[in-house]
Amino acid sequence: MATQLIADATAAATSADFDVTTAPVTVMLSYTPANATLITRTQTFIDMKDAAGNYIPVYTLYGSEKAVQLAAPGTYRVRKQETTYAVGVDRSA
């Protein structure tokens, strides 16, 4: 079952922090099937929080990929750029 990090929308958005512990977490784009071929230029940034509380960009998820698995333990957040089509971000539970 997936958990919504960012609701499907065209506006830029930043998720709340979420933790990766011992089990890997999959971060995936959320969109209507009609938009599947239209979101290839979407860029979503995954940031990891360091010990001082700063966010460090660690991965860019492109619309052509649709999903990525995070295995390194830590605290993360996701930032989505403004898009032409409604796109959101989910994560595995």
Backbone as ProteinMPNN parsed JSONL, in Angstrom:
{"seq_chain_A": "MATQLIADATAAATSADFDVTTAPVTVMLSYTPANATLITRTQTFIDMKDAAGNYIPVYTLYGSEKAVQLAAPGTYRVRKQETTYAVGVDRSA", "coords_chain_A": {"N_chain_A": [[0.844, -1.176, 0.0], [0.597, 2.166, -0.868], [1.769, 5.355, 0.369], [0.782, 8.673, 0.356], [2.913, 11.323, -0.469], [3.065, 13.791, -1.769], [0.297, 15.391, -3.085], [-1.441, 14.814, -6.212], [-0.938, 17.371, -8.461], [-0.423, 20.49, -10.238], [1.149, 22.465, -9.211], [4.276, 23.477, -7.654], [5.732, 21.651, -4.935], [6.615, 20.561, -1.597], [7.36, 17.73, 0.294], [6.512, 16.401, 3.567], [8.952, 15.371, 6.015], [10.243, 12.022, 5.85], [11.115, 8.765, 7.047], [13.645, 6.362, 6.323], [14.38, 3.21, 7.329], [15.344, 0.122, 8.194], [14.258, -1.32, 6.07], [14.098, -1.001, 2.523], [12.674, 1.834, 0.798], [10.352, 2.668, -1.666], [10.074, 5.365, -3.817], [7.713, 6.924, -5.766], [6.285, 8.36, -8.742], [3.055, 9.798, -8.981], [0.202, 9.78, -10.964], [-2.404, 10.343, -13.413], [-3.396, 7.694, -15.601], [-3.739, 8.627, -18.231], [-1.88, 10.643, -18.463], [0.588, 9.43, -18.536], [2.53, 9.261, -20.631], [3.069, 11.894, -20.934], [4.467, 13.058, -18.875], [7.219, 12.905, -18.93], [9.23, 14.835, -18.724], [9.165, 15.715, -16.17], [10.674, 16.649, -13.092], [11.689, 15.507, -10.0], [12.969, 16.069, -6.867], [14.961, 14.401, -4.492], [15.816, 14.765, -1.229], [18.173, 14.34, 1.416], [18.367, 14.497, 4.941], [20.969, 15.91, 6.816], [23.179, 15.496, 9.729], [23.203, 17.998, 10.926], [20.779, 19.009, 10.276], [20.396, 20.019, 7.772], [19.259, 19.92, 4.383], [20.309, 17.766, 1.878], [20.643, 17.398, -1.539], [20.133, 14.278, -3.026], [19.194, 12.698, -5.075], [17.722, 12.84, -8.327], [14.628, 12.329, -9.56], [13.309, 11.476, -12.543], [10.542, 11.938, -14.807], [10.523, 10.01, -16.77], [11.546, 7.794, -15.514], [9.904, 7.098, -13.337], [9.987, 5.766, -10.783], [12.018, 5.141, -7.831], [14.221, 3.367, -5.659], [14.973, 3.784, -2.282], [17.535, 2.936, -0.178], [19.377, 3.578, 1.777], [19.571, 4.196, 5.212], [17.921, 6.924, 6.826], [16.658, 10.34, 7.038], [14.388, 11.757, 4.848], [13.121, 13.989, 2.27], [10.87, 15.075, -0.331], [10.921, 17.075, -3.218], [8.908, 18.64, -5.563], [8.83, 20.004, -8.782], [7.041, 22.689, -10.447], [4.545, 21.587, -12.703], [3.185, 20.856, -15.974], [1.166, 18.997, -16.208], [-0.922, 17.275, -13.869], [0.854, 15.902, -11.284], [1.915, 13.793, -8.683], [3.538, 12.527, -5.688], [4.263, 9.424, -4.276], [5.025, 6.984, -1.7], [6.31, 3.747, -0.825], [4.901, 1.763, 1.806]], "CA_chain_A": [[0.0, 0.0, 0.0], [1.39, 3.392, -0.979], [1.442, 6.507, 1.199], [0.945, 9.902, -0.421], [3.826, 12.348, 0.028], [2.605, 15.027, -2.407], [-0.918, 15.136, -3.858], [-1.389, 15.131, -7.638], [-1.216, 18.785, -8.725], [0.54, 21.109, -11.145], [1.981, 23.395, -8.438], [5.464, 22.968, -6.963], [5.412, 21.26, -3.565], [7.625, 19.85, -0.816], [6.729, 16.785, 1.223], [6.996, 16.314, 4.946], [10.044, 14.409, 6.175], [9.907, 10.619, 6.085], [12.304, 8.002, 7.417], [13.981, 5.049, 5.787], [15.103, 2.52, 8.403], [16.015, -1.093, 7.733], [13.682, -1.785, 4.804], [14.107, 0.015, 1.469], [11.429, 2.536, 0.502], [10.23, 3.07, -3.06], [9.436, 6.656, -4.067], [7.179, 6.814, -7.115], [5.418, 9.421, -9.211], [1.635, 9.494, -9.007], [-0.408, 10.532, -12.061], [-3.474, 9.595, -14.074], [-2.854, 6.92, -16.724], [-3.748, 9.422, -19.464], [-0.699, 11.511, -18.469], [1.796, 8.606, -18.41], [3.546, 9.605, -21.631], [3.227, 13.347, -20.961], [5.209, 13.548, -17.706], [8.622, 12.491, -19.027], [10.146, 15.933, -18.369], [9.004, 16.039, -14.75], [11.824, 16.413, -12.226], [11.386, 15.493, -8.58], [14.249, 16.002, -6.16], [14.94, 13.708, -3.209], [16.833, 15.326, -0.338], [18.427, 13.62, 2.67], [18.718, 15.429, 6.012], [22.23, 15.566, 7.482], [23.164, 15.569, 11.194], [22.96, 19.382, 11.335], [19.422, 19.382, 9.895], [20.38, 20.569, 6.417], [18.834, 18.985, 3.341], [21.306, 17.561, 0.833], [20.058, 16.689, -2.677], [20.812, 12.991, -3.257], [18.719, 12.024, -6.282], [16.701, 13.485, -9.146], [13.737, 11.348, -10.174], [12.727, 12.014, -13.766], [9.28, 11.332, -15.192], [10.757, 8.814, -17.597], [11.884, 6.677, -14.616], [8.668, 6.866, -12.578], [10.186, 5.305, -9.403], [13.375, 4.847, -7.38], [14.24, 2.739, -4.344], [15.932, 4.345, -1.329], [17.941, 1.876, 0.751], [20.214, 4.112, 2.848], [18.795, 4.72, 6.334], [18.009, 8.357, 7.039], [15.443, 11.142, 6.919], [14.311, 12.298, 3.489], [11.947, 14.728, 1.819], [10.771, 15.131, -1.781], [10.515, 18.379, -3.767], [8.395, 18.522, -6.928], [8.744, 21.258, -9.512], [5.765, 22.963, -11.112], [4.385, 20.753, -13.883], [2.062, 21.163, -16.854], [0.141, 18.021, -15.905], [-0.978, 16.943, -12.443], [1.751, 14.825, -10.857], [2.151, 13.741, -7.246], [4.59, 11.599, -5.284], [3.902, 8.454, -3.24], [6.101, 6.109, -1.251], [5.833, 2.477, -0.295], [4.704, 1.811, 3.262]], "C_chain_A": [[0.889, 1.239, 0.0], [0.868, 4.467, -0.022], [1.726, 7.761, 0.381], [1.909, 10.864, 0.274], [3.419, 13.721, -0.492], [1.395, 14.67, -3.268], [-0.715, 15.502, -5.327], [-1.816, 16.582, -7.847], [-0.189, 19.303, -9.717], [1.503, 22.033, -10.405], [3.22, 22.7, -7.863], [5.08, 22.653, -5.516], [6.594, 20.542, -2.929], [6.916, 18.964, 0.195], [7.213, 17.02, 2.647], [8.161, 15.326, 4.97], [9.487, 13.001, 6.331], [11.205, 9.859, 6.297], [12.419, 6.709, 6.63], [14.813, 4.379, 6.875], [15.78, 1.286, 7.821], [15.508, -1.589, 6.387], [13.757, -0.674, 3.752], [12.712, 0.6, 1.256], [11.446, 2.922, -0.972], [9.493, 4.395, -3.118], [9.0, 6.636, -5.521], [6.306, 8.013, -7.467], [3.99, 8.915, -9.256], [0.988, 10.377, -10.074], [-1.535, 9.709, -12.649], [-2.881, 8.853, -15.267], [-2.804, 7.715, -18.036], [-2.507, 10.309, -19.584], [0.613, 10.741, -18.491], [2.884, 8.978, -19.407], [3.842, 11.101, -21.658], [4.137, 13.884, -19.859], [6.703, 13.272, -17.783], [9.602, 13.581, -18.636], [10.045, 16.358, -16.909], [10.292, 15.736, -13.991], [11.368, 16.527, -10.774], [12.693, 15.238, -7.844], [14.062, 15.315, -4.812], [16.126, 14.211, -2.401], [16.951, 14.461, 0.91], [18.873, 14.642, 3.712], [20.01, 14.982, 6.684], [22.111, 15.776, 8.992], [22.866, 16.97, 11.714], [21.559, 19.862, 10.96], [19.309, 20.016, 8.522], [19.938, 19.495, 5.436], [19.85, 18.955, 2.217], [20.631, 16.822, -0.328], [20.843, 15.399, -2.954], [20.351, 12.291, -4.529], [17.701, 12.897, -7.004], [15.912, 12.391, -9.849], [13.059, 12.014, -11.368], [11.443, 11.269, -14.102], [9.437, 10.086, -16.029], [11.1, 7.586, -16.754], [10.678, 6.194, -13.825], [8.866, 6.422, -11.121], [11.66, 5.072, -9.12], [13.28, 4.227, -5.985], [15.34, 3.359, -3.496], [16.266, 3.267, -0.307], [18.76, 2.408, 1.92], [19.341, 4.647, 3.983], [18.997, 6.232, 6.485], [16.646, 9.01, 6.942], [15.485, 11.846, 5.578], [13.11, 13.217, 3.342], [11.992, 14.744, 0.294], [10.303, 16.523, -2.177], [10.106, 18.186, -5.226], [8.332, 19.904, -7.564], [7.33, 21.452, -10.047], [5.71, 22.145, -12.401], [3.18, 21.203, -14.703], [0.878, 20.252, -16.551], [0.201, 17.664, -14.428], [-0.129, 15.711, -12.146], [1.908, 14.924, -9.346], [3.28, 12.763, -6.969], [4.074, 10.728, -4.15], [5.143, 7.702, -2.802], [5.497, 4.81, -0.779], [5.773, 2.567, 1.214], [5.854, 1.18, 3.99]], "O_chain_A": [[1.828, 1.335, 0.79], [-0.308, 4.483, 0.342], [2.794, 7.888, -0.217], [1.744, 11.18, 1.452], [3.426, 14.7, 0.255], [1.461, 13.752, -4.086], [0.078, 16.385, -5.651], [-2.916, 16.976, -7.46], [0.801, 18.63, -10.004], [2.571, 22.351, -10.928], [3.211, 21.494, -7.618], [4.21, 23.308, -4.941], [7.455, 19.993, -3.616], [5.983, 19.4, 0.87], [8.185, 17.735, 2.89], [8.328, 14.537, 4.04], [8.4, 12.809, 6.874], [12.259, 10.252, 5.797], [11.424, 6.056, 6.316], [15.836, 4.918, 7.296], [16.709, 1.415, 7.023], [16.258, -2.216, 5.639], [13.501, 0.487, 4.073], [11.703, -0.059, 1.505], [12.444, 3.444, -1.468], [8.416, 4.539, -2.541], [9.805, 6.365, -6.412], [5.668, 8.607, -6.598], [3.746, 7.742, -9.537], [1.203, 11.589, -10.089], [-1.616, 8.504, -12.408], [-1.941, 9.352, -15.886], [-1.916, 7.492, -18.859], [-2.124, 10.685, -20.691], [1.674, 11.364, -18.467], [4.06, 9.003, -19.043], [4.774, 11.531, -22.338], [4.538, 15.047, -19.905], [7.393, 13.4, -16.771], [10.726, 13.265, -18.244], [10.76, 17.257, -16.467], [10.925, 14.704, -14.212], [10.744, 17.511, -10.377], [13.428, 14.304, -8.164], [13.118, 15.612, -4.08], [17.279, 14.104, -2.82], [15.961, 13.918, 1.4], [19.658, 15.541, 3.413], [20.142, 13.823, 7.076], [21.058, 16.189, 9.479], [22.337, 17.124, 12.815], [21.183, 20.989, 11.284], [18.241, 20.501, 8.147], [20.207, 18.31, 5.631], [20.209, 19.996, 1.667], [20.099, 15.73, -0.128], [22.065, 15.428, -3.099], [21.031, 11.389, -5.017], [16.917, 13.605, -6.373], [16.463, 11.622, -10.636], [12.328, 12.993, -11.216], [11.274, 10.109, -13.727], [8.582, 9.201, -16.002], [10.961, 6.457, -17.224], [10.475, 4.99, -13.673], [7.992, 6.676, -10.293], [12.454, 4.837, -10.032], [12.36, 4.533, -5.226], [16.49, 3.453, -3.923], [15.372, 2.743, 0.357], [18.833, 1.754, 2.961], [18.458, 5.471, 3.741], [20.1, 6.746, 6.297], [15.622, 8.344, 6.786], [16.491, 12.456, 5.215], [12.204, 13.223, 4.176], [13.03, 14.461, -0.303], [9.402, 17.085, -1.554], [10.864, 17.636, -6.025], [7.841, 20.856, -6.957], [6.532, 20.516, -10.096], [6.712, 22.023, -13.106], [2.27, 21.85, -14.185], [-0.275, 20.677, -16.626], [1.261, 17.744, -13.809], [-0.364, 14.628, -12.683], [2.021, 16.021, -8.799], [3.902, 12.236, -7.892], [3.514, 11.232, -3.177], [6.187, 7.771, -3.452], [4.333, 4.756, -0.382], [6.5, 3.346, 1.83], [5.855, 1.132, 5.22]]}, "name": "protein", "num_of_chains": 1, "seq": "MATQLIADATAAATSADFDVTTAPVTVMLSYTPANATLITRTQTFIDMKDAAGNYIPVYTLYGSEKAVQLAAPGTYRVRKQETTYAVGVDRSA"}
